[in-house]
């Protein structure tokens, strides 16, 4: 099992070499999320949210904390940390951001999402913003990544292969699954060398 230092080193090394394939053209909108890996328990865990079922878009879906770029944000990294603070009450410093994974497009809402990655030693109990987040999911990282499979239900929406992951009774698909797939590939490519 990777300890925090090995995981941090591996992700920092990979993310620094990762080319940013940021592609956006109107009417796409920019958004950012925060992939939070933490060691509050002895093994690495990852935080996700279940979106409130009353939201206009992506209602009831599993997502990373984050949201749309706002004019008040100086950067997309600001967007990710601000939205994380607003949605689940966690304050993540920009100095603790390791880098970003490849951008992903949502299939239905015209967003390009930049997923930023952080590893935290410990996190405080999340405080959810009820009108946006129904619950916080705190999953064992590698157990979640090991549930990867092809998403046949939504495949007609894309020319690329789509994936899904499961945690308990929750199916994780769409942009969140594509981010998890990239994290999976990133970690498992280095796992043999750590």
C-alpha positions in Angstrom: 0.0 0.0 0.0 1.2 3.5 -0.8 1.9 5.7 2.2 1.1 9.4 2.0 4.7 10.5 1.1 4.9 7.9 -1.8 1.5 8.8 -3.1 2.2 12.5 -2.8 5.6 12.1 -4.6 4.1 9.9 -7.4 1.1 12.2 -8.1 3.3 15.4 -8.0 5.8 13.7 -10.4 3.0 12.6 -12.8 1.0 15.8 -12.7 4.0 18.0 -13.4 4.6 16.1 -16.6 1.0 15.9 -17.6 0.2 18.2 -20.6 -2.8 20.4 -20.0 -5.3 19.7 -22.8 -7.6 22.6 -22.0 -9.9 23.0 -24.9 -12.8 25.4 -24.7 -14.8 27.2 -27.3 -18.2 28.9 -27.0 -20.7 28.0 -25.6 -18.6 25.9 -23.2 -18.2 27.2 -19.7 -15.3 26.6 -17.4 -15.5 24.8 -14.0 -13.1 23.3 -11.5 -13.3 20.5 -9.0 -11.0 19.4 -6.1 -10.0 15.7 -5.9 -9.3 15.4 -2.2 -7.3 12.4 -1.1 -6.7 12.2 2.6 -5.2 10.0 5.3 -7.6 10.8 8.2 -7.7 7.0 8.6 -4.6 4.8 8.0 -5.2 4.2 4.3 -5.9 6.8 1.5 -9.5 7.9 1.1 -11.2 10.2 -1.4 -14.0 12.6 -0.9 -17.0 12.9 -3.2 -20.4 14.6 -2.8 -23.9 13.6 -3.7 -25.5 16.6 -5.3 -28.9 17.8 -4.0 -31.8 16.4 -6.0 -33.3 20.0 -6.3 -30.5 21.4 -8.4 -31.1 22.4 -12.0 -28.3 20.3 -13.4 -26.7 17.0 -12.4 -29.2 16.5 -9.7 -28.6 13.6 -7.3 -25.3 12.7 -9.1 -22.1 11.9 -7.4 -19.4 14.6 -8.0 -16.3 16.1 -6.7 -16.7 19.3 -4.7 -16.4 22.2 -7.1 -18.3 24.4 -9.6 -18.4 27.1 -12.2 -15.7 29.7 -12.6 -16.8 33.1 -11.2 -15.6 36.5 -12.0 -14.4 36.8 -8.4 -12.0 33.9 -8.9 -8.4 34.7 -9.9 -7.9 31.3 -11.4 -9.6 27.9 -11.8 -7.7 26.7 -8.8 -9.4 29.5 -6.9 -12.7 28.2 -8.2 -12.0 24.7 -6.9 -10.9 25.8 -3.5 -13.7 28.4 -3.1 -16.4 25.9 -4.2 -15.0 23.2 -1.8 -15.2 25.7 1.1 -18.7 26.7 0.2 -20.1 23.2 -0.5 -18.5 21.1 2.3 -16.7 23.6 4.6 -13.2 22.4 4.0 -10.5 25.0 3.6 -7.7 23.7 1.2 -4.7 26.0 0.7 -3.5 26.5 -2.9 0.0 25.6 -1.7 -1.4 22.1 -1.1 -2.6 21.6 -4.6 -0.3 19.1 -6.4 -1.5 19.9 -9.9 -4.4 19.1 -12.2 -5.5 16.1 -14.2 -6.7 16.4 -17.8 -9.8 18.6 -18.4 -13.0 16.8 -19.0 -16.3 17.9 -20.7 -19.6 17.2 -19.3 -21.9 15.4 -21.6 -25.1 17.4 -21.0 -24.3 20.8 -19.5 -21.5 22.3 -21.7 -18.9 22.6 -19.0 -15.1 22.0 -19.3 -13.9 20.8 -15.9 -10.4 21.1 -14.6 -9.8 18.6 -11.7 -7.2 19.8 -9.2 -5.6 17.2 -6.9 -4.6 17.6 -3.2 -3.5 15.1 -0.6 -4.3 16.0 3.0 -2.9 14.4 6.1 -6.2 14.9 7.9 -9.5 16.6 7.2 -12.1 18.0 9.5 -15.6 16.8 9.5 -17.2 18.3 6.3 -20.0 20.8 6.9 -22.4 20.5 3.9 -24.3 23.3 2.2 -27.7 21.6 2.1 -29.1 23.4 -0.9 -26.2 22.1 -3.0 -25.0 18.9 -1.4 -27.1 16.0 -0.1 -24.2 14.1 1.5 -20.5 13.7 1.5 -19.0 10.3 0.5 -15.7 9.3 2.1 -14.5 6.2 0.2 -11.4 4.1 0.4 -9.4 5.3 -2.6 -8.2 2.0 -4.1 -11.3 0.1 -3.3 -13.3 2.7 -5.2 -10.9 2.8 -8.1 -11.0 -1.1 -8.3 -14.8 -0.9 -9.2 -14.1 0.6 -12.7 -16.1 -0.9 -15.5 -17.4 0.2 -18.9 -20.6 2.4 -18.7 -22.9 0.8 -21.3 -26.0 2.7 -20.3 -24.6 6.1 -21.3 -22.2 5.0 -24.1 -24.5 6.3 -26.9 -23.9 9.9 -25.5 -20.2 9.8 -26.5 -17.8 8.5 -29.2 -15.2 7.8 -26.5 -15.3 4.9 -24.0 -17.2 5.8 -20.9 -16.6 4.3 -17.5 -18.5 4.0 -14.2 -17.5 3.2 -10.7 -19.6 2.1 -7.7 -19.6 2.8 -4.0 -22.2 1.1 -2.0 -25.5 1.6 -3.9 -24.2 4.7 -5.7 -23.2 4.6 -9.4 -20.6 7.2 -10.4 -20.7 8.0 -14.1 -20.1 11.0 -16.4 -17.4 13.6 -15.8 -16.8 12.3 -12.3 -16.2 8.8 -13.6 -13.8 10.1 -16.3 -11.8 12.0 -13.6 -11.7 8.8 -11.5 -10.6 6.8 -14.6 -7.7 9.2 -15.2 -6.7 9.1 -11.5 -6.9 5.3 -11.7 -4.6 5.2 -14.7 -2.3 7.8 -13.2 -1.9 5.9 -9.9 -1.8 2.4 -11.3 0.8 3.4 -13.9 3.1 4.4 -11.0 1.9 1.8 -8.4 4.3 -0.8 -9.5 7.2 1.6 -9.1 6.4 2.8 -5.6 
